Amino acid sequence: MKIVELSMSEYKDYVLDCHYVTRAFYDVIIKKKKDILIKIKRKKMRKQEKGYESKLFESFIDKPQVFGIFDKKKLIAAIEGSIESWNNRYRVWNFWVDKKYRREGFGTYLFKHMLDEAVKTGARAIILEVQSCNDPAITFYLRQGLHFVGLNTMEYSNNDIENKEVRLEMGRRL
């Protein structure tokens, strides 16, 4: 298994098909009385396929580093990150493994490589975004030592809580 740095000239706007199957979501409950109480609880749901498309080397990412794994000449996994200079965190912008190659260790190998890259930059932490309905990704990130560090209840729409698609931030100190 070889990890290769991907060039912007060759992979700019390369589309990642980020579809997944989920059987659970993290329900976000916010109660406002005298204090604000936030509760996040994992709940089972019927099996659903969800997903979105993302692109590598988007213009809003400052100095992205992108790494991939190939099977022959086919890109089968990729991870993209960059240092956030204003707060010295390393943000993972994209992390993808082709459906046919999941649960074979490629994701773990690639994520550990990105952790090493983040350490090399001198970052104090690594952070990423995940939707509260992406149970497979959350489970993976927890196994990598990440934990919950924040949320945004209006990232994707004004009904993120009702849609069970709240932006969760996960991270880990380096």
N, C-alpha and C positions, 0 to 999 in steps of 0.2 A: 504494500500500500504506500504510494508516494504522494506527498502533498506538493503541489506546484503553485507558485504565485501567479495569478492571472493578470494580464496586462490590460490597461484601460483601452488601448487602441483596438484590441481584439474583442473585448467583452463588454464595452460600454453599451448599456441598454439591453444586455442579455436578459431575457425573460425567464424568471423562476416560477414554475407552476407549484404554488404552495397549498396543495389540497391535502386534507387529512380527515381521518375518521375519528369521531369522539363519542364517548359514552358517558361523559360527565362534564360538569362545568363548575366554576367557583362562583357561587351566589354572593353578590355584594349587597349588604344591608347597611344602610346608614340611618341611624335614629338621632334626632335632634330634640333634646329636652334642655335640661340645664347644661349638660355636657354633650359632646358629639361622640356617639358610639358607632364604631365601624366594625362590622362582623363579616368575615369572609369564610364561607363554608362550602366544602366540596359536596356536590349533589349529583347523584346519578340521573341520567336521562336516556331516552331511547337513542339508539345509534343514529348518528347524523354524519353526513359528509359535508364539510365546510371547506372554504378556501378562498384564496385571493391570488393575484399575480403581483410580483415584485420585480424590480429591475436592478441589475448591478451598476455600480458607478453612477448613481444619480447625482445631479449637479449640486444638491444641497449638502452632500457629504464632503467634509473638508479632509483631504488627503487620505482617501480610503485605501485600506489594505484588503486584498481579496485573494483567497486561497481556494484551491479546488482539488478534487480527486477525480481521476479519469479511469474508465474501463475502456481500454484501447484508446480510441479518440473521442469517446463520448464523456462529457462532463456529467458525473453522477452525484457530486456533492460540492457545495460551496459555502464559504463563510466570508462575510464582509464586516470590517470594523474600522474604527478610527478613534484617535485620541480626541477627547473634548478638552481643548487647551484651557478653557476658562475655569474648569473645575477638576482637571487632571483625572478624569474617569475615561476608561476605554469602553466605547459603546459598540455593541454588536448590532449592525443594521439589518443584516440578512443572514439567515442560517437555513440551509436547505439540503435535503437528501432526496434524491429521486425515489419515488414510491417503490420501485422494484428492488431497491438496495437498502431499504430501511431495516433496522434491527439486525444488522450485520457488523456493527462496530465502527462504521465509517464516521458517523456523527460524533461519537465519543473521541475518536482519533483526531478529527478536525477541530473539535471544540478545545481539546487539550493543547493543540498547536496554537490556537488563538489565545489561550490563556498565557502561553509562553511569550507570544508576541506582545501582549499587553504588559507583561512584566518587563520585557526589554525596553518598552517606551518609558518606563518609570511610573506608569499609571498607579494610582492608589486603590482603584477598584475597577471591576468590570460590571457592566450593566446592559440590560436589554429589555425590550418590550415584548409582551406576549398577551394574546387575548384570553380572557377568563374562560372561554369555552374550548380552548386548545389544551385539553387535558393531557394528551400524549406529550406535548412539548413541555408543559409545566412539570410533569413527572420526570422527564429527561433532565430538565434544568435543576430540579431538586437533587437528583442523583449526582450532578456535577458540583454540588456544594453551593448553589445559588439559593437565595432566600428572598422573600417578599420585601420590597423596599418602598413601594408606593403604588398609587393608582390614579386614574383619570376617568371619571364617569361620563365625560362628554367628549371623548376623543374622536369617535367615529360617527356619532349622531347625538341628538338630544335625548335619545332613548336607550342608551347603552345598557343600563341596568336591566330594563325590561327585555331587551334583546339578548341578554346574557352574553354580551360582548364588551366587557369593560377592559380598558387597557390596564394591565398589571405591569409593574416594573419589578424586575428581579435583578439581584446583584450579589456581588461577593467582594469582600476586601481582598486586596492582593498583598 
